[in-house]
Amino acid sequence: MSESKVEGKVEGLSHITLITRDLDRMTAIVEGALGGREIYSSGQDTFSLSREKFFDVGGLWIAVMEGESLATRTYNHIAFKIPAFAIDEYRTRIEALGLEIRESRPRVEGEGDSLYFYDDDNHLFELHTGTLEERLERYREGRNP
């Protein structure tokens, strides 16, 4: 197989699109659980495949579109960075929305803490307190430092 050269390179993340059966409920989740801010609503118009809304979540463009929910839950997820001191506040927000919190995977000390939750469409979200650099440093130390 031949390799092709790409003239330009990926510049970063453009946006994340999530499909939801209920735009209003997803709005409550993005704003309430993630602290997002709605920046666009198509209303009854459909410029894309269906009605949609755009949000700013920590400087990221999150698009939500009407459609069928995911059939099953998996560990595929989107992780957002939060400060460690705020994890309990986020847990309270998520619980207030009646969302299911998923138990965190086993962790080694020093890789950060996570709070996982599912939305009504089977998307898994993670709120994570660590950074890539911290995790790599911890993994370099080995399992039993």
C-alpha positions as CSV (number, residue, x, y, z in Angstrom):
1,M,0.0,0.0,0.0
2,S,1.5,3.3,-1.0
3,E,1.7,6.2,1.4
4,S,0.3,9.6,0.3
5,K,1.5,12.9,1.6
6,V,-1.0,15.2,3.0
7,E,-0.2,18.9,2.3
8,G,-2.0,20.2,5.4
9,K,-2.2,18.6,8.8
10,V,-5.0,18.2,11.3
11,E,-5.2,21.5,13.1
12,G,-7.3,20.3,16.1
13,L,-10.8,19.3,17.0
14,S,-13.4,21.0,15.0
15,H,-16.6,19.7,16.7
16,I,-18.3,16.7,18.3
17,T,-21.8,15.8,17.1
18,L,-24.1,13.7,19.2
19,I,-27.5,12.4,18.1
20,T,-30.4,12.7,20.5
21,R,-34.1,11.8,20.4
22,D,-35.0,14.9,22.5
23,L,-33.2,18.2,21.8
24,D,-34.7,19.9,24.9
25,R,-33.6,17.1,27.2
26,M,-30.1,17.1,25.7
27,T,-30.0,20.9,26.1
28,A,-30.7,20.5,29.8
29,I,-27.9,17.9,30.1
30,V,-25.3,19.9,28.1
31,E,-26.1,23.1,30.0
32,G,-26.7,21.5,33.4
33,A,-24.2,18.7,33.7
34,L,-21.4,20.1,31.5
35,G,-21.9,23.9,32.0
36,G,-22.3,24.4,28.3
37,R,-23.8,27.5,26.6
38,E,-26.3,27.2,23.7
39,I,-25.0,29.3,20.8
40,Y,-27.4,28.2,18.0
41,S,-30.7,26.5,17.5
42,S,-32.1,25.6,14.1
43,G,-35.6,25.8,15.4
44,Q,-37.8,24.0,12.8
45,D,-35.2,24.5,10.0
46,T,-33.1,21.7,8.8
47,F,-29.9,22.9,7.3
48,S,-28.2,19.6,7.9
49,L,-29.8,16.1,8.4
50,S,-32.3,17.2,11.1
51,R,-33.0,19.9,13.6
52,E,-29.9,20.8,15.6
53,K,-28.4,22.9,18.3
54,F,-24.8,24.0,18.9
55,F,-23.1,24.5,22.3
56,D,-19.9,25.9,23.6
57,V,-18.5,23.5,26.3
58,G,-15.1,24.7,27.6
59,G,-14.3,26.2,24.2
60,L,-15.4,23.1,22.3
61,W,-18.2,23.2,19.7
62,I,-20.7,20.5,20.6
63,A,-23.5,19.9,18.0
64,V,-26.6,17.9,18.9
65,M,-29.0,16.7,16.3
66,E,-32.3,15.0,16.4
67,G,-32.3,11.3,15.6
68,E,-32.3,7.8,17.0
69,S,-30.5,7.0,20.2
70,L,-27.5,4.7,20.3
71,A,-28.8,1.1,20.7
72,T,-26.4,0.1,23.4
73,R,-24.0,1.5,26.0
74,T,-20.3,1.0,25.6
75,Y,-17.1,2.5,27.1
76,N,-16.7,4.8,24.1
77,H,-16.8,8.2,25.6
78,I,-16.0,11.9,25.5
79,A,-13.9,13.2,28.4
80,F,-14.0,16.8,29.6
81,K,-11.3,18.3,31.9
82,I,-12.5,19.7,35.2
83,P,-10.6,20.9,38.3
84,A,-10.3,18.4,41.1
85,F,-12.0,20.6,43.6
86,A,-15.2,20.7,41.4
87,I,-15.9,16.9,41.1
88,D,-18.5,16.9,43.9
89,E,-20.3,19.9,42.4
90,Y,-20.5,18.1,39.1
91,R,-21.8,14.9,40.7
92,T,-24.5,17.0,42.3
93,R,-25.5,18.5,38.9
94,I,-25.6,15.1,37.3
95,E,-27.7,13.5,40.1
96,A,-30.1,16.5,39.9
97,L,-30.7,15.7,36.3
98,G,-31.5,12.1,37.1
99,L,-28.6,10.8,35.0
100,E,-27.0,7.4,35.6
101,I,-23.5,7.6,37.0
102,R,-21.3,4.8,35.9
103,E,-18.7,3.4,38.4
104,S,-15.2,4.5,37.5
105,R,-12.7,1.9,36.3
106,P,-9.9,0.9,38.7
107,R,-7.2,3.6,38.8
108,V,-3.7,3.9,40.0
109,E,-2.8,6.8,42.3
110,G,-1.8,9.9,40.4
111,E,-3.7,9.5,37.2
112,G,-6.5,11.8,38.2
113,D,-10.1,11.1,39.2
114,S,-13.1,10.6,36.9
115,L,-16.8,10.9,37.1
116,Y,-18.7,8.9,34.3
117,F,-22.3,9.3,33.4
118,Y,-24.7,8.3,30.6
119,D,-27.2,10.6,29.0
120,D,-30.7,9.4,27.9
121,D,-29.3,8.4,24.4
122,N,-26.6,6.0,25.8
123,H,-23.7,8.5,25.3
124,L,-21.0,8.1,28.0
125,F,-19.4,11.2,29.3
126,E,-16.4,11.5,31.6
127,L,-15.4,14.4,33.7
128,H,-11.7,14.0,34.4
129,T,-9.4,15.9,36.8
130,G,-6.0,14.8,35.4
131,T,-3.9,15.6,32.3
132,L,-2.1,13.5,29.7
133,E,1.2,14.6,31.1
134,E,0.3,13.5,34.7
135,R,-0.9,10.2,33.4
136,L,2.2,9.5,31.3
137,E,4.4,10.4,34.3
138,R,2.5,8.1,36.6
139,Y,2.7,5.2,34.0
140,R,6.4,5.7,33.6
141,E,6.7,5.1,37.4
142,G,5.2,1.7,37.0
143,R,2.5,-0.1,38.8
144,N,4.2,-0.1,42.3
145,P,6.3,3.1,42.6
